[in-house]
């Protein structure tokens, strides 16, 4: 089944390269996305086991692959509607080819059981997404593309140095460290040299922070997300950050049973708090609504990293948050894309009275904002509550104070410009209010919001099982 899914991706890439008909590219890419989603669902449910030594089939891979595949499917689904409205014809030529390459690279990252394959694959995700950032062929998007390509590649290079340090840490251990299998490092973690292990964790954490979007290494990711077309921005916020997080979680799992675990926790919590702080500062003077949403991703990834660093109940909340945030960010960027196409600007001051001009998009944007802000009954409310409770009853309860402080002011300062965009009247605006037509993008956004609500209210047993299994795999107990 894995071979079939990967084969479809490769065949889809070949068709997209040789046949220039956009509709044909769309339908073959959508079929590939659907097949990958079915495979990911079967893999997530435990109905399929690859049983290949270099493929990781633990609960972490099963959960993350399904999260990434879900976001990817919805992005491909709305892509044709987006391309038909888009005036940037030059960016369409390799759009679906690069999307398929992106899916192949991300699948390889998540399923890899090897440091080496992970490193090559994570760089491939950078190469696949970078040309899509330049979709609009503007100076801003060109600068964002090169900035992302350079900084993310430097980050991946730093991660490679970290991998070398992990290899040095394994010298003298009772396993073949040259194979660089994650599972071997986890099994023999107590035999690893703690000095090289600490150095390796630092380099991998700093390197992957450029792709996860952890402050202060978040600037390239922010520029790339805010200058990308909305489907690509949704892909970056909803799935690419999650993929990069896999590598960080793998090395955390290795150091969990070693003396440097306490140091690793401090590093994670510090990075998370810095991310909240940088978002808190930016939200006082936001000018670009897509950039504002990109900073919201930095905020939520920061909260996730804090939950992972705290451990226990907060760790569980962080994984629920990963699932809910990926869905929620997809809806937000879909709506932001409609706003951008209608007003032909990303500047907050030039967008007004959305609820009159594009009411369907406006209401979806408003609802998804409430959802990302942690308003019940949406999933973010429950995951954040679990993280807060986990922090409160942990050995680092002091962290809860600054987290709540930052989140409160981020919510207030994020709401202010967004409500102005939705309700403010501007007589000079040369647009006529009218009935907005229901599109594929709206239907996808509604479906995702329903999914977000149902997941939170019913919390499927299989999702809970996967997250608790990950907790046990990391040697944690409640």
C-alpha positions in Angstrom: 0.0 0.0 0.0 2.9 2.3 0.8 4.6 1.5 -2.5 1.3 2.1 -4.3 0.8 5.5 -2.7 4.4 6.6 -3.4 4.2 5.3 -7.0 1.1 7.4 -7.6 2.9 10.5 -6.4 5.8 9.8 -8.8 3.4 9.1 -11.7 1.5 12.3 -10.9 4.7 14.3 -11.0 5.6 12.9 -14.4 2.2 13.7 -15.8 2.3 17.2 -14.4 5.7 17.7 -16.0 4.9 16.4 -19.5 1.3 17.5 -19.8 0.6 21.3 -19.5 -3.1 21.1 -19.2 -4.0 22.6 -15.8 -7.2 20.7 -15.4 -5.5 17.3 -16.1 -2.8 18.2 -13.6 -5.4 19.1 -11.1 -7.4 15.9 -11.4 -4.4 13.6 -11.3 -3.0 15.5 -8.3 -6.4 15.3 -6.6 -6.6 11.6 -7.2 -3.1 11.2 -5.8 -4.0 13.3 -2.7 -7.1 11.2 -2.2 -5.1 7.9 -2.5 -2.5 9.3 -0.1 -5.2 10.3 2.4 -6.8 6.8 2.3 -3.3 5.3 2.8 -2.6 7.7 5.7 -6.0 6.9 7.3 -5.4 3.2 7.1 -1.9 3.7 8.5 -3.3 5.9 11.3 -6.0 3.4 12.2 -3.5 0.6 12.4 -5.0 -1.3 9.5 -1.7 -1.3 7.6 1.9 -2.0 8.8 4.7 -1.4 6.3 7.1 -3.8 8.0 10.1 -2.3 6.3 13.2 -1.8 8.5 13.9 1.8 7.3 10.2 2.9 7.7 9.1 4.3 11.0 5.6 2.9 11.9 5.2 4.2 15.4 2.2 6.3 16.6 4.2 9.5 16.0 4.5 8.7 12.3 0.9 7.5 12.1 -0.5 10.6 13.6 1.7 13.2 11.8 1.3 11.6 8.4 -2.5 11.7 8.7 -2.3 15.4 9.8 -0.1 16.3 6.9 -2.1 14.3 4.4 -5.4 15.8 5.5 -4.1 19.4 5.1 -2.6 18.5 1.7 -5.8 17.0 0.4 -7.8 20.1 1.1 -5.2 22.4 -0.3 -5.2 20.4 -3.6 -9.0 20.3 -3.6 -9.3 24.1 -3.7 -6.3 24.7 -5.9 -8.1 24.8 -9.2 -10.6 27.3 -7.9 -7.7 29.4 -6.7 -5.8 29.2 -10.0 -8.9 30.2 -12.0 -9.2 33.4 -10.0 -5.5 34.1 -9.9 -4.0 36.5 -12.5 -0.5 35.2 -12.0 -0.4 32.9 -15.0 3.4 32.3 -14.9 3.1 30.7 -11.4 0.7 28.0 -12.6 3.1 26.1 -14.9 4.8 24.0 -12.2 2.3 24.5 -9.4 0.9 20.9 -9.3 4.3 19.3 -10.1 5.8 21.1 -7.1 2.8 20.2 -4.9 3.4 16.5 -5.7 7.1 16.8 -5.0 6.2 18.5 -1.7 3.9 15.5 -0.7 6.7 13.0 -1.6 9.3 14.9 0.5 7.0 15.2 3.5 6.0 11.6 3.4 9.6 10.6 3.3 10.4 12.9 6.3 7.6 11.5 8.5 8.1 7.8 7.6 11.9 7.9 7.8 13.6 5.8 10.5 17.0 7.3 9.7 18.8 10.5 10.5 20.3 10.5 7.0 17.0 10.0 5.1 15.3 12.6 7.3 18.0 15.2 6.6 17.8 14.7 2.8 14.0 14.7 2.9 13.7 17.8 5.0 15.9 19.8 2.6 13.7 18.4 -0.2 10.7 20.0 1.5 12.5 23.4 1.3 13.3 22.9 -2.4 9.7 21.9 -3.2 8.0 24.8 -1.4 10.5 27.6 -2.3 9.4 28.1 -6.0 5.7 28.2 -4.8 6.5 31.1 -2.5 7.5 33.0 -5.7 4.1 32.3 -7.3 3.1 36.0 -7.7 6.5 36.9 -9.3 6.7 40.1 -7.3 9.8 41.6 -5.7 8.4 40.9 -2.3 7.8 37.2 -3.1 11.2 36.9 -4.7 12.9 38.3 -1.7 10.8 36.0 0.6 11.7 32.9 -1.5 15.4 33.5 -1.4 15.4 34.5 2.2 13.5 31.3 3.1 15.7 29.1 0.8 18.9 30.5 2.4 17.9 30.6 6.0 16.1 27.2 5.9 19.0 25.6 4.1 21.4 27.1 6.7 19.1 25.6 9.4 19.2 22.2 7.7 23.0 22.5 7.5 23.1 23.2 11.3 20.8 20.1 11.8 23.3 18.1 9.8 26.1 19.2 12.2 23.8 18.1 15.1 23.4 14.7 13.4 27.2 14.3 13.2 27.4 15.1 16.9 24.8 12.4 17.6 26.9 10.0 15.6 30.0 10.9 17.7 27.9 10.4 20.8 27.3 6.8 19.8 31.0 5.9 19.5 31.6 2.9 21.8 27.9 2.1 22.1 26.7 -1.4 21.5 25.1 -0.8 18.1 26.1 0.2 14.6 25.8 4.0 14.8 26.8 4.4 11.2 23.3 3.3 10.2 21.9 6.3 12.1 18.5 4.7 12.8 16.3 6.6 15.2 15.1 3.4 16.8 18.7 2.2 17.6 19.5 5.6 19.2 16.4 5.4 21.4 17.1 1.8 22.4 20.7 2.5 23.4 20.2 6.1 24.6 21.8 5.6 28.0 25.1 4.5 26.3 25.4 7.8 24.4 28.0 10.4 25.3 26.1 13.2 27.0 28.4 16.0 25.9 28.1 15.2 22.2 24.4 14.5 22.8 23.9 18.0 24.2 25.8 19.7 21.4 23.8 17.7 18.8 20.5 18.6 20.4 21.4 22.3 20.4 22.3 22.3 16.7 19.3 20.3 15.6 16.9 22.5 17.7 18.3 25.7 16.3 18.5 24.3 12.8 14.9 23.0 12.7 13.6 26.1 14.4 14.0 27.9 11.0 11.4 25.6 9.5 9.2 25.1 12.6 9.0 28.8 13.1 10.4 29.0 16.6 11.7 32.4 17.6 14.1 34.0 17.1 14.7 31.9 14.0 11.2 32.5 12.6 11.7 35.5 10.3 12.2 33.7 7.0 9.2 31.5 7.7 7.0 34.6 8.4 8.1 36.3 5.2 7.5 33.1 3.1 4.1 32.5 4.6 2.8 36.0 4.3 4.0 36.4 0.6 2.8 33.0 -0.6 -0.5 32.3 -2.3 -3.2 31.3 0.2 -3.1 27.5 -0.5 0.7 27.4 -0.1 0.5 29.5 3.1 -2.1 27.0 4.4 0.3 24.2 3.5 3.2 25.8 5.3 1.3 26.6 8.5 -0.8 23.5 8.6 1.7 20.8 7.5 5.3 21.9 6.8 5.8 23.1 10.4 4.4 19.8 11.6 6.8 17.9 9.4 9.8 19.8 10.7 8.6 19.2 14.2 9.0 15.4 13.7 12.8 15.7 13.7 12.8 17.7 16.9 10.5 15.1 18.5 12.8 12.2 17.4 15.9 13.7 19.0 13.9 14.6 22.1 12.8 10.9 22.4 16.4 9.9 22.2 17.6 12.3 25.0 14.5 11.6 27.2 16.3 8.9 29.2 19.7 10.7 29.4 21.1 13.3 31.8 20.6 16.1 29.3 16.8 15.8 29.2 16.4 18.6 31.7 18.5 20.8 29.5 16.4 19.9 26.5 13.2 20.8 28.3 14.6 24.2 29.3 15.6 24.8 25.6 12.1 23.9 24.4 10.3 26.0 26.9 12.6 29.0 26.3 12.0 28.7 22.5 8.3 28.5 23.1 8.2 31.5 25.4 10.3 33.5 23.0 7.9 32.7 20.2 5.0 34.0 22.3 7.0 37.1 23.1 7.8 38.0 19.5 4.2 37.4 18.5 3.1 39.6 21.4 5.4 42.4 20.2 4.3 42.2 16.6 0.6 42.2 17.4 0.7 45.8 18.7 1.3 47.2 15.2 0.2 44.7 12.6 0.0 46.0 9.0 -0.4 42.9 6.9 -3.2 40.5 7.6 -1.4 37.4 6.1 1.7 38.3 8.1 -0.6 38.6 11.2 -1.8 35.0 10.6 1.8 33.9 10.0 2.7 35.2 13.5 -0.4 33.4 14.9 1.3 30.2 13.6 4.5 31.2 15.5 2.3 31.7 18.6 0.7 28.3 18.4 3.9 26.4 17.5 5.4 28.2 20.5 2.6 26.9 22.7 3.0 23.4 21.3 6.7 23.4 22.0 6.1 24.6 25.6 3.6 21.8 26.1 6.1 19.2 24.7 8.9 20.6 27.0 6.7 20.5 30.1 5.6 16.9 29.4 2.9 14.9 31.0 -0.6 16.3 30.6 0.7 19.4 28.8 2.4 17.0 26.3 -1.0 15.4 25.5 -2.5 18.8 25.1 0.3 19.8 22.7 -0.4 16.9 20.4 -4.2 17.6 20.4 -3.2 21.2 19.6 -1.1 20.1 16.6 -4.2 18.4 15.1 -6.6 21.3 15.8 -4.2 24.0 14.8 -3.4 22.4 11.4 -7.1 22.3 10.5 -7.8 25.8 11.8 -4.9 27.5 10.1 -5.9 25.9 6.8 -9.4 27.6 7.1 -7.9 30.9 8.1 -5.5 31.1 5.1 -8.2 29.9 2.7 -10.4 32.8 3.9 -7.4 35.2 3.8 -6.8 34.2 0.2 -10.4 35.2 -0.8 -9.9 38.5 1.0 -6.7 39.1 -0.9 -8.2 38.3 -4.3 -11.2 40.6 -3.6 -9.3 43.6 -2.3 -6.0 43.0 -4.2 -4.0 44.0 -1.1 -2.7 42.4 2.1 -2.6 45.7 4.0 -5.0 45.8 6.9 -5.8 49.5 6.5 -7.0 49.0 2.9 -9.4 46.2 3.8 -12.8 47.1 5.3 -16.4 46.0 5.6 -15.7 42.4 4.6 -19.0 41.2 5.9 -20.8 43.4 3.4 -18.7 42.8 0.3 -17.9 39.1 0.7 -20.1 37.9 3.5 -19.6 34.1 3.3 -15.8 34.6 3.4 -16.3 37.2 6.2 -18.3 34.9 8.4 -15.9 32.0 7.9 -13.0 34.3 8.7 -14.7 35.4 11.9 -15.6 31.9 13.0 -12.1 30.6 12.3 -10.6 33.5 14.2 -12.8 32.6 17.2 -11.7 29.0 16.8 -8.0 29.8 16.7 -8.4 32.1 19.8 -9.6 29.2 21.9 -13.3 29.9 22.0 -15.5 26.8 22.7 -16.7 24.5 21.2 -13.7 24.4 18.9 -10.8 22.1 19.5 -8.2 24.8 20.4 -10.2 25.6 23.5 -9.8 22.0 24.9 -6.2 21.6 23.8 -5.1 24.9 25.3 -7.0 24.1 28.5 -5.1 20.8 28.7 -1.8 22.5 28.2 -2.5 25.1 30.9 -3.6 22.4 33.3 -0.5 20.4 32.5 1.8 23.4 33.1 0.0 24.3 36.4 0.6 20.9 37.9 4.1 20.4 36.6 7.5 21.2 38.2 7.6 24.4 36.1 4.2 26.0 37.0 5.8 29.5 36.9 5.6 29.2 33.1 1.8 29.5 33.1 2.0 33.2 34.2 3.9 34.5 31.1 2.0 32.2 28.8 -1.4 33.5 29.9 -0.2 37.1 29.8 1.1 36.8 26.3 -1.9 34.9 25.0 -4.3 37.5 26.5 -2.7 40.4 24.8 -2.1 38.5 21.5 -5.9 37.8 21.4 -6.8 41.4 22.1 -4.3 42.9 19.6 -5.2 40.3 17.0 -8.9 40.9 17.3 -8.6 44.7 16.9 -7.4 44.8 13.3 -9.4 41.8 12.2 -12.7 43.3 13.5 -11.8 46.5 11.7 -11.4 44.6 8.5 -14.8 42.9 9.0 -16.9 45.8 10.2 -15.2 49.2 9.4 -17.0 51.3 6.8 -14.9 53.0 4.1 -16.8 55.3 1.7 -13.8 55.7 -0.5 -13.6 51.9 -1.3 -14.5 51.3 -4.9 -16.4 48.0 -4.4 -20.1 47.3 -4.6 -21.7 45.1 -2.0 -23.3 42.0 -3.5 -24.1 38.4 -2.9 -21.0 36.3 -2.8 -21.1 33.0 -4.7 -20.5 29.9 -2.8 -17.2 28.3 -4.1 -15.2 25.1 -3.5 -13.0 27.2 -1.1 -16.0 28.0 1.0 -17.2 24.4 1.0 -13.8 23.2 2.0 -13.6 25.8 4.8 -17.0 24.8 6.2 -16.2 21.1 6.1 -12.9 21.8 8.0 -14.7 23.8 10.6 -17.2 21.0 11.1 -14.4 18.5 11.3 -12.6 20.7 13.9 -15.8 20.9 16.0 -16.6 17.2 15.8 -13.1 16.1 16.7 -13.2 18.3 19.8 -16.7 17.3 20.9 -16.4 13.5 20.3 -12.6 13.0 20.6 -12.3 9.7 18.8 -10.8 6.9 20.8 -8.2 6.1 18.1 -6.9 9.7 18.3 -6.6 9.5 22.1 -5.0 6.1 21.8 -2.3 7.4 19.3 -1.5 10.4 21.5 -1.3 8.3 24.7 0.9 5.8 22.9 3.2 8.6 21.9 3.3 9.7 25.5 4.4 6.2 26.5 6.9 6.0 23.7 8.5 9.1 25.2 8.7 7.4 28.6 6.2 9.7 30.2 3.3 8.9 32.5 0.4 11.0 33.8 
